[in-house]
Amino acid sequence: MKTNLFTTKQAAQFLGVSASFLEKDRWRGSRIPFVRIGSRAIRYRENDLEHFLDSQTFGSTSEYRGAAK
């Protein structure tokens, strides 16, 4: 199975957020899975990003409030 790998900048663009949002997410404990290649290179798998988006989909604001507890 072939997986597309995105840089932080590409992943941010895919998600519609800033690169600093993803950097802060990694510092805080990473809700969005990432891959470390070598000592410095960070990459995101496209399917992990899609799964994250799916997990953040709600039908109403009351669903979101219930999930955040």
C-alpha positions, 0 to 999 in steps of 0.5 A: 500500500502506497501512502503519500507523505506530506511536510508540515507545510503541506499537511497544514494546507491540506487541513486548512490550518497553519504550520504553527498549529501542527507544530504546537500540536506535536509539542502538546502531545500530538492529536494528529499522528506524524512520522519522524524520519531521521532526527529532524524530518517530520512527515504526515501520512495522508490517510492519518490526516483524513482519519483525523478530519473524520474524527472531528466531524460532528452533526451539531454543536451539542455533539461537540460539547459532549465529546469534549468532556 
